[in-house]
Amino acid sequence: MELPRGFHNEVIEAKENSLKNDNFKSSVSTAPLVYGGASFKTNVLVEKSSSKVLYKPSIGVALFSFIFLAVGFGVLFFGIIPLFKSNFDSASVNWFLLIFGLIFFSAGSFMFYSFYKPRVFDKQLGVYYKAYNVDIHKIRRDTSKKYIPLNTIIALQIIGEHVKSDKGSYKSFELNLVLNDSSRKNVVDHGNLKSLIKDAEVLSEFLNVPIWHAGSTN
């Protein structure tokens, strides 16, 4: 049987490309990019349109953040009431309650700010970004990697991590973007592997890139 012309060249080229891909893949770190992470699902992937996919906070993380915020606000309120009852005499203030409430309120506010910050894959703009406001004039000249050009994303990486603390241990899983310079950008990090894999499959099709399972680290 006579083989088509150029067959051997195509085979050699395919092998060379495969070797290059293997070499590139081996140069990408498989260590957790963000140590820690949540033990529960923090974000939900939403397809806004055929050209835009984004992450929104889950109900669980919204309730978790609200509890911190509400507890902090409540403690602050009860801690500051004596100040009004004593004609603003600072000696009557329970400073422990104020500091305790301020810590919880600040933590809740930070969690709301962090988890509610949009994580967007936008084909119209041609970038991935994690920000509340997008400055389209800064996209092309951005050097801080706030805006990641979609055409620089080579693969999606899933990494598992065993997180240990004084209160126990749990599994957390990262979904990272692998860029063409071998660097990585974290997208989400939480404890629901099944949901993370489904998200990766949607993004893999959306971006037309493969999924790399990097395994778990202890």
C-alpha positions as CSV (number, residue, x, y, z in Angstrom):
1,M,0.0,0.0,0.0
2,E,1.5,3.3,-1.1
3,L,1.4,6.0,1.6
4,P,0.5,9.6,0.7
5,R,3.2,12.1,-0.1
6,G,4.5,13.9,2.9
7,F,3.2,11.2,5.2
8,H,6.5,10.7,6.9
9,N,7.1,14.4,7.3
10,E,3.7,14.8,9.0
11,V,4.5,11.9,11.4
12,I,7.9,13.5,12.2
13,E,6.3,16.9,12.7
14,A,3.6,15.4,15.0
15,K,6.2,13.7,17.1
16,E,8.2,16.9,17.4
17,N,5.1,18.9,18.4
18,S,4.3,16.2,21.0
19,L,7.8,16.3,22.3
20,K,7.7,20.1,22.6
21,N,4.4,19.9,24.4
22,D,5.8,17.4,26.8
23,N,8.8,19.5,27.5
24,F,6.7,22.6,28.0
25,K,4.3,20.7,30.3
26,S,7.3,19.4,32.4
27,S,8.5,23.0,32.8
28,V,5.2,24.1,34.5
29,S,5.1,23.9,38.3
30,T,2.7,21.4,39.8
31,A,3.0,22.9,43.3
32,P,0.0,24.7,44.8
33,L,-0.1,28.3,43.5
34,V,-2.3,29.5,46.4
35,Y,-1.7,27.7,49.7
36,G,-4.8,27.1,51.8
37,G,-8.1,27.6,50.2
38,A,-11.7,27.0,51.3
39,S,-13.1,23.6,52.3
40,F,-16.4,24.4,50.5
41,K,-17.5,25.6,47.1
42,T,-16.8,29.3,46.9
43,N,-17.6,30.2,43.3
44,V,-20.1,29.3,40.6
45,L,-19.3,29.4,36.9
46,V,-21.9,31.2,34.8
47,E,-22.2,31.4,31.0
48,K,-23.4,35.0,30.4
49,S,-23.2,34.7,26.6
50,S,-21.4,32.8,23.8
51,S,-18.5,35.2,24.3
52,K,-18.4,35.7,28.1
53,V,-18.0,33.2,31.0
54,L,-17.5,34.4,34.5
55,Y,-17.4,33.2,38.1
56,K,-19.8,34.5,40.8
57,P,-19.8,33.8,44.5
58,S,-21.7,30.7,45.7
59,I,-24.5,30.9,48.2
60,G,-22.3,29.2,50.8
61,V,-19.6,31.8,50.6
62,A,-22.1,34.6,50.6
63,L,-23.6,33.3,53.9
64,F,-20.2,32.7,55.3
65,S,-19.1,36.2,54.6
66,F,-22.4,37.6,55.9
67,I,-22.0,35.8,59.2
68,F,-18.6,37.4,59.8
69,L,-20.0,40.8,58.8
70,A,-23.1,40.5,60.9
71,V,-21.3,39.2,64.0
72,G,-18.7,42.0,63.7
73,F,-21.4,44.7,63.3
74,G,-23.4,43.3,66.2
75,V,-20.5,43.2,68.6
76,L,-19.4,46.7,67.5
77,F,-22.9,48.0,68.1
78,F,-23.1,46.6,71.6
79,G,-19.6,47.7,72.3
80,I,-20.3,51.3,71.4
81,I,-23.7,51.7,73.0
82,P,-22.1,52.6,76.5
83,L,-20.4,55.5,74.8
84,F,-23.7,57.2,74.0
85,K,-25.2,56.4,77.4
86,S,-22.3,58.0,79.2
87,N,-22.2,61.2,77.2
88,F,-19.2,60.0,75.2
89,D,-17.1,59.0,78.2
90,S,-14.4,56.8,76.7
91,A,-13.8,55.1,80.0
92,S,-17.2,53.4,79.7
93,V,-16.4,51.7,76.4
94,N,-15.6,48.0,76.3
95,W,-12.5,48.1,74.1
96,F,-12.3,44.3,74.0
97,L,-15.7,44.2,72.3
98,L,-14.8,47.0,69.9
99,I,-11.6,45.3,68.8
100,F,-13.2,41.9,68.6
101,G,-16.1,43.3,66.5
102,L,-13.8,45.3,64.3
103,I,-11.8,42.2,63.5
104,F,-14.9,40.2,62.5
105,F,-16.4,43.2,60.6
106,S,-13.1,43.8,58.7
107,A,-12.8,40.0,57.9
108,G,-16.4,39.9,56.6
109,S,-15.9,43.0,54.5
110,F,-12.6,41.7,53.0
111,M,-14.3,38.3,52.2
112,F,-17.2,40.1,50.5
113,Y,-14.8,42.3,48.5
114,S,-12.6,39.3,47.5
115,F,-15.2,36.7,46.7
116,Y,-17.5,39.1,44.9
117,K,-14.8,40.4,42.7
118,P,-15.7,39.2,39.1
119,R,-13.5,36.6,37.4
120,V,-14.3,37.0,33.7
121,F,-13.3,35.3,30.5
122,D,-14.3,37.8,27.8
123,K,-13.8,36.9,24.1
124,Q,-14.9,40.3,22.9
125,L,-12.1,42.0,24.9
126,G,-9.9,39.0,24.3
127,V,-8.8,38.8,28.0
128,Y,-9.4,37.1,31.4
129,Y,-9.5,39.5,34.3
130,K,-10.4,39.6,38.0
131,A,-11.6,43.1,38.7
132,Y,-14.7,45.2,39.5
133,N,-14.0,47.7,36.8
134,V,-12.4,47.2,33.4
135,D,-10.3,49.9,31.7
136,I,-10.2,48.9,28.1
137,H,-7.5,51.5,27.4
138,K,-5.1,49.7,29.8
139,I,-5.6,46.2,28.4
140,R,-3.0,46.3,25.7
141,R,-0.3,48.1,27.7
142,D,-0.9,46.1,30.9
143,T,2.2,44.5,32.3
144,S,1.0,43.5,35.8
145,K,-1.0,40.5,34.4
146,K,-4.2,42.0,35.6
147,Y,-5.5,41.3,32.2
148,I,-4.5,38.0,30.7
149,P,-4.8,37.7,26.9
150,L,-6.9,34.6,26.1
151,N,-4.5,33.6,23.4
152,T,-1.7,33.2,25.9
153,I,-3.6,30.6,27.9
154,I,-2.1,27.2,27.0
155,A,-4.0,24.9,29.4
156,L,-6.1,24.6,32.5
157,Q,-4.4,23.1,35.5
158,I,-6.2,21.3,38.4
159,I,-4.2,20.7,41.6
160,G,-5.3,19.1,44.9
161,E,-3.9,20.1,48.2
162,H,-4.3,18.6,51.7
163,V,-4.7,21.5,54.1
164,K,-3.9,21.0,57.7
165,S,-4.7,23.3,60.6
166,D,-5.1,23.2,64.4
167,K,-8.9,22.5,63.9
168,G,-8.4,19.6,61.5
169,S,-7.7,19.0,57.8
170,Y,-9.5,19.1,54.5
171,K,-8.9,18.9,50.7
172,S,-8.8,22.0,48.6
173,F,-8.5,22.2,44.8
174,E,-7.1,24.9,42.5
175,L,-8.1,25.8,39.0
176,N,-5.1,27.6,37.4
177,L,-4.5,29.1,34.0
178,V,-1.2,27.9,32.4
179,L,0.3,30.7,30.3
180,N,2.7,30.4,27.3
181,D,5.6,31.6,29.4
182,S,5.1,28.6,31.8
183,S,3.7,30.9,34.5
184,R,0.3,30.3,36.1
185,K,-2.7,32.4,37.2
186,N,-5.1,31.1,39.9
187,V,-8.8,31.4,39.1
188,V,-10.5,29.6,42.0
189,D,-9.5,27.5,45.0
190,H,-12.1,25.5,46.9
191,G,-13.0,22.1,48.2
192,N,-15.6,20.9,45.7
193,L,-13.6,18.8,43.2
194,K,-16.6,17.6,41.2
195,S,-17.7,21.2,40.5
196,L,-14.2,22.3,39.7
197,I,-13.8,19.5,37.1
198,K,-17.1,20.5,35.5
199,D,-16.0,24.1,35.4
200,A,-12.7,23.1,33.8
201,E,-14.6,21.2,31.1
202,V,-16.7,24.2,30.3
203,L,-13.7,26.5,30.2
204,S,-11.7,24.0,28.2
205,E,-14.3,24.0,25.4
206,F,-14.7,27.8,25.7
207,L,-11.0,28.5,25.4
208,N,-10.1,25.5,23.3
209,V,-7.3,24.4,25.6
210,P,-6.6,21.1,27.3
211,I,-7.0,20.2,31.0
212,W,-3.9,19.2,33.0
213,H,-4.6,17.2,36.2
214,A,-1.5,17.8,38.3
215,G,-2.6,15.4,41.1
216,S,-2.6,16.2,44.8
217,T,0.0,17.3,47.2
218,N,0.1,16.5,50.9
